[in-house]
Structures are given as C-alpha cells and as structure tokens.
Amino acid sequence: MVTAQADDLEALQRQVAELARQAETAARTYDRHDRFTWAGYAVIFLAIPFVVLLFRHHLDAWHYYLAGALILASALVVAAMDLAAIARRDAVIQAFERARAACEGARAGPPCGEAPSRSH
C-alpha cells in the first residue's frame, strides 16, 4: 500500500516535471511569436498602403476596395494566429497547474514545481 502510493506520487511528480518543461517551452515559443507579431502588422499596415500609394495613378476604384479588403483579411489572419498561440500556451500552463495541484494534494510538503509566467 505504501509502495503503491509512493509509486503513484513519483509518477505524478514525473508528470508534473514533464508538464513544467512543456509549459516553459510553450511560454518561450509564445514569447518568440509575440516578438514577431508586430512585424506582421507592420507589413499589413505599411506595405499594402504603400503599394496603393505607389500605383495610385494606375488603379481603378475597385482596386481600393480590394486593397481595403486585403488589409482587413490580413489583420484578421495575424490576430487569429496570435490568439491560437495564446490558447496553446494557456492550455499547457493550465494542464501543468492542474497536475501540480494534484501532486500537492497527494502529499504535504514543498511545491511540486514552478509555473512559467504568463507574459500577456
């Protein structure tokens, strides 16, 4: 009975350690993604209007509508990618926090692991 509980606790601690590693990796990946999100918005809100400005004498009226739709669609794609990255990071961190809470509930003592910080 005691060895079974010890084995369960060790398995739980290994799971917490693995989830902590995954959570840290997810947080670092999101931080890298977040650093380059601004570049996506810069390309959208600077490059497309610049092309419109550059070719304004050669564009028909419907080209402006097309450029506006392209700006909106591109911004939505970048925002959706950013929200998906946030959701992936948060899901891994929540799984780690649940496993850590289960580990701490299974034994009294020092915490089972440290959660990575959520920067956003």
OpenMM code with the backbone's topology and positions (N, CA, C; nanometers):
from openmm import Vec3, app, unit

residues = "MET VAL THR ALA GLN ALA ASP ASP LEU GLU ALA LEU GLN ARG GLN VAL ALA GLU LEU ALA ARG GLN ALA GLU THR ALA ALA ARG THR TYR ASP ARG HIS ASP ARG PHE THR TRP ALA GLY TYR ALA VAL ILE PHE LEU ALA ILE PRO PHE VAL VAL LEU LEU PHE ARG HIS HIS LEU ASP ALA TRP HIS TYR TYR LEU ALA GLY ALA LEU ILE LEU ALA SER ALA LEU VAL VAL ALA ALA MET ASP LEU ALA ALA ILE ALA ARG ARG ASP ALA VAL ILE GLN ALA PHE GLU ARG ALA ARG ALA ALA CYS GLU GLY ALA ARG ALA GLY PRO PRO CYS GLY GLU ALA PRO SER ARG SER HIS".split()
positions = [
    Vec3(0.0823, -0.1190, 0.0000),
    Vec3(0.0000, 0.0000, 0.0000),
    Vec3(0.0866, 0.1252, 0.0000),
    Vec3(0.1878, 0.1279, 0.0876),
    Vec3(0.2749, 0.2439, 0.0965),
    Vec3(0.3591, 0.2561, -0.0301),
    Vec3(0.4069, 0.1425, -0.0842),
    Vec3(0.4882, 0.1494, -0.2060),
    Vec3(0.4033, 0.1893, -0.3259),
    Vec3(0.2764, 0.1482, -0.3278),
    Vec3(0.1886, 0.1879, -0.4377),
    Vec3(0.1642, 0.3382, -0.4354),
    Vec3(0.1447, 0.3941, -0.3148),
    Vec3(0.1266, 0.5390, -0.3033),
    Vec3(0.2550, 0.6122, -0.3419),
    Vec3(0.3693, 0.5558, -0.3017),
    Vec3(0.4970, 0.6180, -0.3368),
    Vec3(0.5182, 0.6142, -0.4879),
    Vec3(0.4814, 0.5013, -0.5507),
    Vec3(0.4937, 0.4909, -0.6965),
    Vec3(0.4012, 0.5905, -0.7664),
    Vec3(0.2767, 0.6025, -0.7145),
    Vec3(0.1832, 0.6988, -0.7723),
    Vec3(0.2341, 0.8415, -0.7567),
    Vec3(0.2918, 0.8710, -0.6407),
    Vec3(0.3439, 1.0049, -0.6161),
    Vec3(0.4628, 1.0340, -0.7066),
    Vec3(0.5503, 0.9341, -0.7242),
    Vec3(0.6654, 0.9531, -0.8134),
    Vec3(0.6192, 0.9716, -0.9583),
    Vec3(0.5193, 0.8934, -0.9991),
    Vec3(0.4661, 0.9093, -1.1353),
    Vec3(0.4038, 1.0467, -1.1514),
    Vec3(0.3335, 1.0924, -1.0492),
    Vec3(0.2728, 1.2247, -1.0533),
    Vec3(0.3799, 1.3335, -1.0584),
    Vec3(0.4878, 1.3151, -0.9834),
    Vec3(0.5971, 1.4126, -0.9854),
    Vec3(0.6661, 1.4144, -1.1213),
    Vec3(0.6811, 1.2965, -1.1837),
    Vec3(0.7398, 1.2928, -1.3189),
    Vec3(0.6477, 1.3634, -1.4182),
    Vec3(0.5159, 1.3410, -1.4033),
    Vec3(0.4206, 1.4082, -1.4909),
    Vec3(0.4277, 1.5591, -1.4720),
    Vec3(0.4383, 1.6039, -1.3471),
    Vec3(0.4484, 1.7474, -1.3192),
    Vec3(0.5762, 1.8037, -1.3805),
    Vec3(0.6864, 1.7305, -1.3672),
    Vec3(0.8126, 1.7777, -1.4244),
    Vec3(0.8029, 1.7874, -1.5768),
    Vec3(0.7405, 1.6875, -1.6397),
    Vec3(0.7255, 1.6903, -1.7851),
    Vec3(0.6334, 1.8044, -1.8287),
    Vec3(0.5238, 1.8233, -1.7572),
    Vec3(0.4328, 1.9332, -1.7913),
    Vec3(0.4969, 2.0691, -1.7652),
    Vec3(0.5827, 2.0770, -1.6629),
    Vec3(0.6544, 2.2025, -1.6371),
    Vec3(0.7474, 2.2343, -1.7539),
    Vec3(0.8135, 2.1303, -1.8061),
    Vec3(0.9022, 2.1510, -1.9207),
    Vec3(0.8211, 2.1943, -2.0425),
    Vec3(0.7072, 2.1292, -2.0649),
    Vec3(0.6219, 2.1663, -2.1781),
    Vec3(0.5666, 2.3077, -2.1626),
    Vec3(0.5287, 2.3434, -2.0406),
    Vec3(0.4741, 2.4775, -2.0165),
    Vec3(0.5811, 2.5837, -2.0397),
    Vec3(0.7015, 2.5568, -1.9949),
    Vec3(0.8111, 2.6519, -2.0167),
    Vec3(0.8415, 2.6663, -2.1654),
    Vec3(0.8409, 2.5543, -2.2369),
    Vec3(0.8634, 2.5586, -2.3815),
    Vec3(0.7518, 2.6361, -2.4511),
    Vec3(0.6278, 2.6131, -2.4104),
    Vec3(0.5147, 2.6852, -2.4715),
    Vec3(0.5233, 2.8341, -2.4433),
    Vec3(0.5639, 2.8705, -2.3212),
    Vec3(0.5769, 3.0129, -2.2869),
    Vec3(0.6876, 3.0779, -2.3692),
    Vec3(0.8008, 3.0079, -2.3855),
    Vec3(0.9106, 3.0633, -2.4667),
    Vec3(0.8700, 3.0752, -2.6124),
    Vec3(0.7993, 2.9736, -2.6633),
    Vec3(0.7544, 2.9768, -2.8026),
    Vec3(0.6597, 3.0934, -2.8253),
    Vec3(0.5660, 3.1152, -2.7319),
    Vec3(0.4748, 3.2276, -2.7473),
    Vec3(0.5497, 3.3598, -2.7395),
    Vec3(0.6471, 3.3701, -2.6501),
    Vec3(0.7239, 3.4945, -2.6411),
    Vec3(0.7955, 3.5244, -2.7710),
    Vec3(0.8511, 3.4203, -2.8357),
    Vec3(0.9156, 3.4413, -2.9655),
    Vec3(0.8130, 3.4823, -3.0695),
    Vec3(0.6971, 3.4165, -3.0680),
    Vec3(0.5908, 3.4504, -3.1624),
    Vec3(0.5435, 3.5938, -3.1392),
    Vec3(0.5300, 3.6313, -3.0128),
    Vec3(0.4808, 3.7646, -2.9783),
    Vec3(0.5773, 3.8733, -3.0245),
    Vec3(0.7072, 3.8433, -3.0205),
    Vec3(0.8049, 3.9433, -3.0651),
    Vec3(0.7928, 3.9732, -3.2134),
    Vec3(0.7455, 3.8756, -3.2916),
    Vec3(0.7376, 3.8956, -3.4359),
    Vec3(0.5965, 3.9277, -3.4844),
    Vec3(0.5007, 3.9318, -3.3937),
    Vec3(0.3640, 3.9669, -3.4334),
    Vec3(0.3585, 4.1100, -3.4857),
    Vec3(0.4342, 4.1979, -3.4232),
    Vec3(0.4325, 4.3375, -3.4680),
    Vec3(0.4803, 4.3487, -3.6112),
    Vec3(0.5729, 4.2610, -3.6539),
    Vec3(0.6220, 4.2654, -3.7913),
    Vec3(0.5089, 4.2319, -3.8886),
    Vec3(0.4246, 4.1376, -3.8508),
    Vec3(0.3111, 4.1043, -3.9364),
    Vec3(0.2173, 4.2222, -3.9530),
    Vec3(0.1900, 4.2897, -3.8424),
    Vec3(0.1038, 4.4082, -3.8512),
    Vec3(0.1722, 4.5203, -3.9299),
    Vec3(0.3020, 4.5344, -3.9155),
    Vec3(0.3741, 4.6380, -3.9904),
    Vec3(0.3660, 4.6118, -4.1402),
    Vec3(0.3814, 4.4865, -4.1793),
    Vec3(0.3715, 4.4532, -4.3215),
    Vec3(0.2326, 4.4856, -4.3732),
    Vec3(0.1321, 4.4544, -4.2929),
    Vec3(-0.0057, 4.4781, -4.3365),
    Vec3(-0.0350, 4.6268, -4.3484),
    Vec3(-0.0054, 4.7007, -4.2418),
    Vec3(-0.0489, 4.8404, -4.2365),
    Vec3(0.0497, 4.9385, -4.2985),
    Vec3(0.1657, 4.8915, -4.3401),
    Vec3(0.2592, 4.9792, -4.4105),
    Vec3(0.2770, 4.9387, -4.5566),
    Vec3(0.2963, 4.8103, -4.5817),
    Vec3(0.3267, 4.7664, -4.7176),
    Vec3(0.2072, 4.7806, -4.8119),
    Vec3(0.0915, 4.7372, -4.7697),
    Vec3(-0.0247, 4.7431, -4.8594),
    Vec3(-0.0617, 4.8885, -4.8932),
    Vec3(-0.0714, 4.9784, -4.7940),
    Vec3(-0.0979, 5.1189, -4.8312),
    Vec3(0.0137, 5.1804, -4.9160),
    Vec3(0.1374, 5.1383, -4.8927),
    Vec3(0.2476, 5.1908, -4.9741),
    Vec3(0.2321, 5.1487, -5.1200),
    Vec3(0.1943, 5.0254, -5.1427),
    Vec3(0.1732, 4.9779, -5.2797),
    Vec3(0.0568, 5.0538, -5.3436),
    Vec3(-0.0489, 5.0764, -5.2666),
    Vec3(-0.1619, 5.1539, -5.3194),
    Vec3(-0.1169, 5.2958, -5.3535),
    Vec3(-0.0395, 5.3561, -5.2658),
    Vec3(0.0107, 5.4909, -5.2915),
    Vec3(0.1016, 5.4937, -5.4136),
    Vec3(0.1853, 5.3936, -5.4255),
    Vec3(0.2801, 5.3879, -5.5360),
    Vec3(0.2094, 5.3763, -5.6708),
    Vec3(0.1037, 5.2982, -5.6759),
    Vec3(0.0339, 5.2737, -5.8018),
    Vec3(-0.1004, 5.3464, -5.8115),
    Vec3(-0.1194, 5.4539, -5.7352),
    Vec3(-0.2491, 5.5203, -5.7288),
    Vec3(-0.2956, 5.5747, -5.8643),
    Vec3(-0.2027, 5.6075, -5.9524),
    Vec3(-0.2422, 5.6606, -6.0830),
    Vec3(-0.2851, 5.5511, -6.1796),
    Vec3(-0.2554, 5.4268, -6.1441),
    Vec3(-0.2878, 5.3150, -6.2324),
    Vec3(-0.4030, 5.2300, -6.1786),
    Vec3(-0.4605, 5.2697, -6.0668),
    Vec3(-0.5650, 5.1896, -6.0033),
    Vec3(-0.7038, 5.2429, -6.0367),
    Vec3(-0.7949, 5.1495, -6.0551),
    Vec3(-0.9363, 5.1852, -6.0697),
    Vec3(-0.9978, 5.1906, -5.9306),
    Vec3(-1.1222, 5.2358, -5.9243),
    Vec3(-1.1892, 5.2498, -5.7952),
    Vec3(-1.2014, 5.1160, -5.7216),
    Vec3(-1.2293, 5.0078, -5.7932),
    Vec3(-1.2476, 4.8790, -5.7273),
    Vec3(-1.1177, 4.8263, -5.6672),
    Vec3(-1.0028, 4.8745, -5.7163),
    Vec3(-0.8745, 4.8326, -5.6588),
    Vec3(-0.8617, 4.8804, -5.5136),
    Vec3(-0.9164, 4.9967, -5.4838),
    Vec3(-0.9101, 5.0479, -5.3469),
    Vec3(-0.9936, 4.9607, -5.2526),
    Vec3(-1.1089, 4.9162, -5.3011),
    Vec3(-1.1907, 4.8258, -5.2206),
    Vec3(-1.1182, 4.6937, -5.1983),
    Vec3(-1.0524, 4.6460, -5.3024),
    Vec3(-0.9758, 4.5215, -5.2913),
    Vec3(-0.8611, 4.5371, -5.1915),
    Vec3(-0.7913, 4.6496, -5.1966),
    Vec3(-0.6820, 4.6743, -5.1029),
    Vec3(-0.7338, 4.6828, -4.9593),
    Vec3(-0.8476, 4.7493, -4.9392),
    Vec3(-0.9063, 4.7569, -4.8057),
    Vec3(-0.9461, 4.6201, -4.7531),
    Vec3(-1.0056, 4.5387, -4.8409),
    Vec3(-1.0430, 4.4029, -4.8003),
    Vec3(-0.9191, 4.3201, -4.7680),
    Vec3(-0.8129, 4.3389, -4.8432),
    Vec3(-0.6876, 4.2670, -4.8174),
    Vec3(-0.6279, 4.3074, -4.6827),
    Vec3(-0.6334, 4.4358, -4.6513),
    Vec3(-0.5838, 4.4822, -4.5213),
    Vec3(-0.6634, 4.4184, -4.4077),
    Vec3(-0.7957, 4.4215, -4.4196),
    Vec3(-0.8803, 4.3637, -4.3146),
    Vec3(-0.8588, 4.2134, -4.3004),
    Vec3(-0.8545, 4.1424, -4.4110),
    Vec3(-0.8358, 3.9969, -4.4057),
    Vec3(-0.6998, 3.9616, -4.3474),
    Vec3(-0.5969, 4.0340, -4.3876),
    Vec3(-0.4621, 4.0067, -4.3370),
    Vec3(-0.4532, 4.0340, -4.1869),
    Vec3(-0.5134, 4.1420, -4.1427),
    Vec3(-0.5127, 4.1735, -3.9997),
    Vec3(-0.5858, 4.0666, -3.9197),
    Vec3(-0.6966, 4.0171, -3.9732),
    Vec3(-0.7704, 3.9115, -3.9050),
    Vec3(-0.6899, 3.7821, -3.8975),
    Vec3(-0.6169, 3.7496, -4.0019),
    Vec3(-0.5334, 3.6287, -4.0013),
    Vec3(-0.4236, 3.6404, -3.8961),
    Vec3(-0.3558, 3.7535, -3.8906),
    Vec3(-0.2495, 3.7720, -3.7913),
    Vec3(-0.3071, 3.7670, -3.6495),
    Vec3(-0.4219, 3.8293, -3.6283),
    Vec3(-0.4851, 3.8265, -3.4964),
    Vec3(-0.5276, 3.6847, -3.4588),
    Vec3(-0.5811, 3.6092, -3.5541),
    Vec3(-0.6221, 3.4709, -3.5268),
    Vec3(-0.5015, 3.3840, -3.4931),
    Vec3(-0.3908, 3.4044, -3.5625),
    Vec3(-0.2689, 3.3283, -3.5312),
    Vec3(-0.2201, 3.3614, -3.3911),
    Vec3(-0.2276, 3.4871, -3.3529),
    Vec3(-0.1848, 3.5281, -3.2200),
    Vec3(-0.2756, 3.4686, -3.1126),
    Vec3(-0.4055, 3.4701, -3.1353),
    Vec3(-0.4989, 3.4112, -3.0389),
    Vec3(-0.4801, 3.2604, -3.0271),
    Vec3(-0.4494, 3.1938, -3.1377),
    Vec3(-0.4244, 3.0492, -3.1328),
    Vec3(-0.2986, 3.0186, -3.0523),
    Vec3(-0.1955, 3.1008, -3.0684),
    Vec3(-0.0719, 3.0810, -2.9911),
    Vec3(-0.0978, 3.1028, -2.8423),
    Vec3(-0.1782, 3.2024, -2.8089),
    Vec3(-0.2123, 3.2271, -2.6683),
    Vec3(-0.2905, 3.1088, -2.6117),
    Vec3(-0.3844, 3.0562, -2.6888),
    Vec3(-0.4656, 2.9431, -2.6417),
    Vec3(-0.3801, 2.8192, -2.6188),
    Vec3(-0.2845, 2.7923, -2.7095),
    Vec3(-0.1955, 2.6772, -2.6911),
    Vec3(-0.1122, 2.6934, -2.5649),
    Vec3(-0.0555, 2.8123, -2.5459),
    Vec3(0.0261, 2.8373, -2.4268),
    Vec3(-0.0566, 2.8218, -2.2998),
    Vec3(-0.1751, 2.8808, -2.2971),
    Vec3(-0.2590, 2.8739, -2.1772),
    Vec3(-0.3054, 2.7318, -2.1472),
    Vec3(-0.3334, 2.6527, -2.2499),
    Vec3(-0.3771, 2.5140, -2.2280),
    Vec3(-0.2672, 2.4320, -2.1613),
    Vec3(-0.1444, 2.4496, -2.2066),
    Vec3(-0.0329, 2.3745, -2.1470),
    Vec3(-0.0080, 2.4208, -2.0043),
    Vec3(-0.0136, 2.5502, -1.9799),
    Vec3(0.0087, 2.6018, -1.8449),
    Vec3(-0.1021, 2.5559, -1.7505),
    Vec3(-0.2261, 2.5533, -1.7971),
    Vec3(-0.3358, 2.5060, -1.7122),
    Vec3(-0.3220, 2.3574, -1.6814),
    Vec3(-0.2767, 2.2776, -1.7783),
    Vec3(-0.2546, 2.1349, -1.7527),
    Vec3(-0.1466, 2.1174, -1.6465),
    Vec3(-0.0412, 2.1980, -1.6558),
    Vec3(0.0647, 2.1921, -1.5552),
    Vec3(0.0114, 2.2306, -1.4177),
    Vec3(-0.0671, 2.3365, -1.4114),
    Vec3(-0.1200, 2.3817, -1.2817),
    Vec3(-0.2138, 2.2779, -1.2197),
    Vec3(-0.2938, 2.2109, -1.3037),
    Vec3(-0.3808, 2.1044, -1.2510),
    Vec3(-0.2974, 1.9875, -1.1974),
    Vec3(-0.1938, 1.9489, -1.2714),
    Vec3(-0.1087, 1.8381, -1.2262),
    Vec3(-0.0334, 1.8758, -1.0995),
    Vec3(0.0119, 1.9999, -1.0905),
    Vec3(0.0829, 2.0433, -0.9705),
    Vec3(-0.0106, 2.0449, -0.8506),
    Vec3(-0.1351, 2.0897, -0.8717),
    Vec3(-0.2318, 2.0894, -0.7620),
    Vec3(-0.2611, 1.9464, -0.7166),
    Vec3(-0.2702, 1.8536, -0.8109),
    Vec3(-0.2922, 1.7134, -0.7749),
    Vec3(-0.1733, 1.6572, -0.6994),
    Vec3(-0.0541, 1.6958, -0.7410),
    Vec3(0.0678, 1.6494, -0.6730),
    Vec3(0.0744, 1.7039, -0.5316),
    Vec3(0.0450, 1.8319, -0.5156),
    Vec3(0.0487, 1.8911, -0.3819),
    Vec3(-0.0631, 1.8362, -0.2942),
    Vec3(-0.1759, 1.7994, -0.3554),
    Vec3(-0.2843, 1.7395, -0.2790),
    Vec3(-0.2506, 1.5970, -0.2354),
    Vec3(-0.1667, 1.5294, -0.3121),
    Vec3(-0.1307, 1.3917, -0.2805),
    Vec3(-0.0289, 1.3830, -0.1668),
    Vec3(0.0438, 1.4900, -0.1468),
    Vec3(0.1423, 1.4886, -0.0381),
    Vec3(0.1510, 1.6264, 0.0235),
    Vec3(0.1940, 1.6306, 0.1475),
    Vec3(0.2167, 1.7588, 0.2142),
    Vec3(0.3667, 1.7828, 0.2112),
    Vec3(0.4051, 1.8986, 0.1683),
    Vec3(0.5475, 1.9292, 0.1611),
    Vec3(0.5720, 2.0433, 0.0654),
    Vec3(0.6931, 2.0514, 0.0153),
    Vec3(0.7266, 2.1607, -0.0763),
    Vec3(0.6496, 2.1479, -0.2068),
    Vec3(0.6329, 2.2577, -0.2778),
    Vec3(0.5586, 2.2535, -0.4035),
    Vec3(0.6246, 2.1592, -0.5037),
    Vec3(0.5429, 2.1049, -0.5922),
    Vec3(0.5902, 2.0067, -0.6884),
    Vec3(0.6584, 2.0687, -0.8094),
    Vec3(0.6418, 2.1946, -0.8322),
    Vec3(0.7026, 2.2581, -0.9485),
    Vec3(0.6670, 2.4042, -0.9541),
    Vec3(0.7358, 2.4768, -1.0385),
    Vec3(0.7106, 2.6196, -1.0538),
    Vec3(0.6479, 2.6430, -1.1896),
    Vec3(0.5460, 2.7240, -1.1919),
    Vec3(0.4769, 2.7555, -1.3167),
    Vec3(0.5521, 2.8655, -1.3912),
    Vec3(0.5579, 2.8539, -1.5234),
    Vec3(0.6166, 2.9641, -1.6007),
    Vec3(0.5234, 3.0827, -1.5979),
    Vec3(0.5789, 3.1996, -1.6167),
    Vec3(0.4974, 3.3206, -1.6091),
    Vec3(0.4214, 3.3403, -1.7389),
    Vec3(0.3038, 3.3991, -1.7264),
    Vec3(0.2266, 3.4391, -1.8441),
    Vec3(0.2587, 3.5838, -1.8690),
    Vec3(0.3265, 3.6087, -1.9780),
    Vec3(0.3707, 3.7454, -2.0028),
    Vec3(0.2580, 3.8337, -2.0540),
    Vec3(0.1507, 3.7750, -2.1088),
    Vec3(0.0395, 3.8572, -2.1620),
    Vec3(-0.0881, 3.8072, -2.1095),
] * unit.nanometer
topology = app.Topology()
chain = topology.addChain("A")
for resn in residues:
    res = topology.addResidue(resn, chain)
    for name in ("N", "CA", "C"):
        topology.addAtom(name, app.Element.getBySymbol(name[0]), res)
